[in-house]
């Protein structure tokens, strides 16, 4: 028990150090960032926590992170990404789309990370759905036809409500249940291992097995950095499922040909990656435990060009 308590305190202190240099960060955001969850993942904890903050507190948090001249650790950008998505699906975000676009562009430029796009904000922000006496956090598939139509209706309604408030007060309970049933499953650290890319004496492996040739979606992220790849399963397994939709250094697709990564293609509806993002993967793969010098020859193909 003492060891667990010591680890919790050490983790909290380490997280607090990440943001000590950020001036003007609201106290509630500073407290949320450094708190250590005991029963759920940090990303889920932050996700729920941002839902308790006001629009102004979230906006001030994002602005404070951007205004700081110091380099931020990746956790800070994860935190910012969660706050951004939450603000986007609120009434303030709905009424200030131009400001939201500007914020996203600034976050991408400063962080050198891929941020989930607006079209998937409701999926990555998630919804707190009534479940008995409690509220359950769910991540509905944003491009499910039903969810998409309700989202459009909310945007066009003119009502001063967040998407969650609109869903609760203007959509039939049976329809809300259908939306909930489209929930994507975000993988745990243990579940992600079946998709982790590695190399051994026999070459490329995904989840410890030799993969078949073809196209695979990939996400590069986590701490330490790890590469995950899988065949996309529409409505079930998407780019955001690997790391809960948080900002990541790189995401897209890789082609495996003759048992080796042959090229990097910058296609992801969730993250809309650039060639620069693909070059981060190429640099990662140049490590000796992966492809080494061979990775320097990998072509990075922009999404505008079909491979």
C-alpha distance (Angstrom), angle and dihedral (degrees) to the residues before:
residue distance angle dihedral
X1 . . .
X2 3.81 . .
X3 3.79 90.8 .
X4 3.81 91.4 51.3
X5 3.81 91.7 48.8
X6 3.80 91.0 48.1
X7 3.81 90.4 51.2
X8 3.80 91.8 49.9
X9 3.80 91.4 50.9
X10 3.80 92.1 46.1
X11 3.81 91.8 50.1
X12 3.79 92.3 48.2
X13 3.81 90.7 49.7
X14 3.81 91.1 49.2
X15 3.80 91.9 50.3
X16 3.79 91.9 47.2
X17 3.80 88.5 54.2
X18 3.82 89.4 56.3
X19 3.81 91.5 66.2
X20 3.81 104.3 27.5
X21 3.81 89.6 102.3
X22 3.82 94.1 54.1
X23 3.79 108.5 99.5
X24 3.81 122.0 -155.3
X25 3.81 92.9 21.8
X26 3.82 107.3 150.9
X27 3.79 112.2 -107.7
X28 3.80 92.1 -124.9
X29 3.82 90.5 55.3
X30 3.80 92.2 46.5
X31 3.81 89.5 51.0
X32 3.82 92.7 47.0
X33 3.80 92.5 49.8
X34 3.81 95.4 50.8
X35 3.81 98.2 40.5
X36 3.79 114.4 107.2
X37 3.82 115.9 -137.2
X38 3.77 115.4 -138.9
X39 3.78 101.5 -167.2
X40 3.83 107.9 29.2
X41 3.78 140.1 35.8
X42 3.79 117.9 -78.3
X43 3.82 91.4 -117.0
X44 3.81 91.8 54.5
X45 3.81 89.7 45.0
X46 3.80 91.8 52.5
X47 3.80 90.4 44.2
X48 3.79 91.9 55.6
X49 3.80 91.5 40.9
X50 3.80 95.3 55.9
X51 3.80 89.1 55.3
X52 3.81 87.6 66.0
X53 3.82 93.8 53.0
X54 3.79 123.0 90.3
X55 3.81 122.7 -114.9
X56 3.79 90.0 -107.0
X57 3.81 92.9 50.6
X58 3.81 91.8 51.7
X59 3.81 92.4 46.1
X60 3.82 91.9 48.8
X61 3.81 89.4 48.4
X62 3.81 92.6 54.8
X63 3.78 92.6 44.2
X64 3.81 92.4 49.3
X65 3.81 91.5 51.5
X66 3.81 91.0 49.6
X67 3.80 94.8 44.9
X68 3.81 94.0 54.4
X69 3.80 111.7 99.1
X70 3.81 92.4 -153.6
X71 3.79 122.9 99.6
X72 3.79 111.3 -104.6
X73 3.78 128.0 -141.7
X74 3.80 117.8 -117.1
X75 3.82 91.2 -103.0
X76 3.80 89.7 64.6
X77 3.81 90.9 56.1
X78 3.80 90.7 47.9
X79 3.81 87.8 53.2
X80 3.81 91.2 48.3
X81 3.80 91.9 48.3
X82 3.79 92.2 54.0
X83 3.81 91.1 48.6
X84 3.79 91.8 48.0
X85 3.81 94.1 52.6
X86 3.79 91.6 47.2
X87 3.82 91.1 52.0
X88 3.81 91.3 47.8
X89 3.81 93.5 60.3
X90 3.78 93.0 48.8
X91 3.78 127.2 89.1
X92 3.82 91.0 -103.9
X93 3.79 90.8 55.6
X94 3.80 91.3 46.3
X95 3.80 92.1 52.8
X96 3.80 95.4 42.7
X97 3.80 105.2 45.8
X98 3.82 94.0 145.8
X99 3.79 91.0 55.0
X100 3.80 89.6 47.5
X101 3.82 90.6 52.4
X102 3.80 90.5 50.9
X103 3.80 91.5 48.3
X104 3.81 92.3 51.2
X105 3.82 92.2 49.2
X106 3.81 90.6 51.0
X107 3.81 92.5 47.8
X108 3.81 92.1 51.3
X109 3.81 92.9 46.7
X110 3.81 94.0 49.2
X111 3.79 99.2 39.7
X112 3.82 102.0 39.3
X113 3.79 86.6 -140.4
X114 3.81 133.5 121.9
X115 3.80 111.3 -110.8
X116 3.80 121.9 -156.9
X117 3.79 110.4 -102.5
X118 3.81 128.6 -111.9
X119 3.79 92.8 -105.2
X120 3.79 89.6 66.0
X121 3.82 98.6 38.7
X122 3.80 94.1 110.5
X123 3.80 89.7 52.1
X124 3.80 96.2 50.3
X125 3.81 95.8 37.6
X126 3.79 90.5 48.9
X127 3.79 130.0 -160.4
X128 3.78 131.0 -99.2
X129 3.80 101.4 -134.2
X130 3.80 122.4 -168.8
X131 3.79 108.5 -105.5
X132 3.78 110.2 175.3
X133 3.78 108.2 -59.4
X134 3.80 93.4 -18.7
X135 3.80 137.8 58.0
X136 3.77 119.5 -115.5
X137 3.81 121.6 -151.1
X138 3.81 109.9 -129.3
X139 3.80 132.4 175.4
X140 3.83 108.6 -146.0
X141 3.78 117.4 -156.6
X142 3.83 101.0 -102.2
X143 3.81 95.1 -149.6
X144 3.76 95.8 51.6
X145 3.82 101.9 121.7
X146 3.80 93.5 -124.0
X147 3.81 95.5 48.1
X148 3.79 91.9 44.4
X149 3.82 92.5 52.0
X150 3.81 92.6 48.8
X151 3.81 90.1 48.9
X152 3.82 90.5 52.5
X153 3.81 90.7 47.2
X154 3.82 89.4 52.7
X155 3.80 92.3 50.0
X156 3.81 91.3 49.7
X157 3.81 96.0 41.2
X158 3.80 96.9 85.6
X159 3.80 88.2 -144.6
X160 3.84 116.5 140.5
X161 3.80 92.5 -123.7
X162 3.78 137.1 115.5
X163 3.79 115.8 -117.2
X164 3.82 89.8 -104.6
X165 3.83 91.1 52.3
X166 3.79 91.2 47.3
X167 3.79 90.9 50.1
X168 3.79 92.4 49.8
X169 3.81 97.8 44.6
X170 3.81 105.7 30.5
X171 3.80 106.2 31.4
X172 3.80 125.6 74.7
X173 3.84 113.9 -105.8
X174 3.82 91.3 -121.8
X175 3.83 89.8 55.8
X176 3.80 91.0 47.8
X177 3.80 87.7 53.1
X178 3.81 89.9 52.8
X179 3.81 90.0 51.9
X180 3.79 89.3 50.1
X181 3.79 90.2 51.5
X182 3.82 90.6 61.7
X183 3.80 90.5 63.6
X184 3.78 117.2 142.9
X185 3.79 118.9 -133.9
X186 3.78 113.6 -123.5
X187 3.78 110.0 -148.1
X188 3.78 123.7 -117.4
X189 3.82 120.7 -133.6
X190 3.79 89.4 -99.4
X191 3.82 93.2 48.9
X192 3.81 91.7 49.0
X193 3.80 91.2 61.7
X194 3.81 91.2 76.9
X195 3.81 86.9 65.1
X196 3.81 100.8 39.8
X197 3.80 115.3 125.2
X198 3.79 116.1 -134.2
X199 3.79 141.6 153.9
X200 3.79 131.0 -133.6
X201 3.79 135.4 164.7
X202 3.81 89.0 -68.1
X203 3.80 93.7 52.9
X204 3.80 133.9 -119.8
X205 3.81 119.8 18.4
X206 3.80 134.3 178.6
X207 3.76 112.2 -159.1
X208 3.79 88.3 -10.5
X209 3.82 92.9 -57.5
X210 3.77 132.1 103.6
X211 3.85 106.8 -106.1
X212 3.78 126.5 -134.6
X213 3.78 118.1 -114.2
X214 3.81 116.2 -91.5
X215 3.78 143.5 78.1
X216 3.80 121.1 -41.3
X217 3.77 130.0 -176.8
X218 3.80 112.1 -128.0
X219 3.79 140.9 -166.8
X220 3.80 125.5 -165.2
X221 3.79 112.4 -158.2
X222 3.78 149.3 95.4
X223 3.78 130.4 92.2
X224 2.96 112.4 -53.5
X225 3.79 93.4 26.1
X226 3.79 114.2 -100.9
X227 3.79 132.3 177.2
X228 3.80 119.7 -130.9
X229 3.80 126.3 -172.6
X230 3.81 136.6 176.8
X231 3.77 144.4 150.5
X232 3.80 108.5 -88.5
X233 3.80 116.1 -110.5
X234 3.81 108.5 -162.9
X235 3.78 112.2 -124.4
X236 3.80 91.5 3.6
X237 3.80 113.6 52.4
X238 3.81 119.9 25.1
X239 3.79 137.8 153.9
X240 3.81 91.5 -87.8
X241 3.81 93.4 54.3
X242 3.81 93.3 73.8
X243 3.81 97.7 60.9
X244 3.81 104.9 10.5
X245 3.80 94.8 -97.3
X246 3.81 95.0 -68.2
X247 3.83 121.0 148.5
X248 3.82 111.1 -81.1
X249 3.83 134.2 -171.3
X250 3.81 92.4 -118.3
X251 3.80 141.5 2.3
X252 3.78 134.7 165.7
X253 3.81 136.3 91.4
X254 3.77 135.4 -49.8
X255 3.78 127.2 -159.9
X256 3.78 117.0 -138.1
X257 3.79 113.1 -155.0
X258 3.79 124.5 175.5
X259 3.78 89.9 -7.9
X260 3.83 96.1 -54.4
X261 3.81 136.8 94.0
X262 3.79 102.8 -98.4
X263 3.82 104.5 178.0
X264 3.80 144.2 -11.1
X265 3.80 118.9 -122.4
X266 3.80 119.3 -165.7
X267 3.81 99.2 -137.7
X268 3.80 122.1 133.6
X269 3.78 125.2 130.9
X270 3.79 89.7 -159.0
X271 3.80 99.6 49.9
X272 3.85 105.4 20.1
X273 3.83 91.8 -149.9
X274 3.80 125.3 -157.9
X275 3.81 131.0 -140.2
X276 3.80 87.3 -99.3
X277 3.81 88.7 60.1
X278 3.81 89.7 51.0
X279 3.80 90.9 51.5
X280 3.81 88.6 58.2
X281 3.81 88.4 59.5
X282 3.80 90.8 47.2
X283 3.80 89.8 52.3
X284 3.81 90.5 48.0
X285 3.81 91.1 52.1
X286 3.81 91.1 53.9
X287 3.80 89.5 74.8
X288 3.83 111.9 113.6
X289 3.82 92.5 -117.6
X290 3.82 89.7 59.3
X291 3.83 125.5 33.5
X292 3.79 98.2 -38.1
X293 3.81 116.6 -167.6
X294 3.82 91.5 -7.2
X295 3.79 90.0 72.3
X296 3.82 91.4 67.2
X297 3.81 88.8 75.0
X298 3.82 95.5 53.6
X299 3.80 112.2 121.4
X300 3.80 116.3 -130.6
X301 3.81 108.5 -150.3
X302 3.82 121.1 -161.7
X303 3.79 116.6 -131.2
X304 3.82 91.0 -115.1
X305 3.81 87.4 68.1
X306 3.78 118.6 66.0
X307 3.84 110.6 -135.2
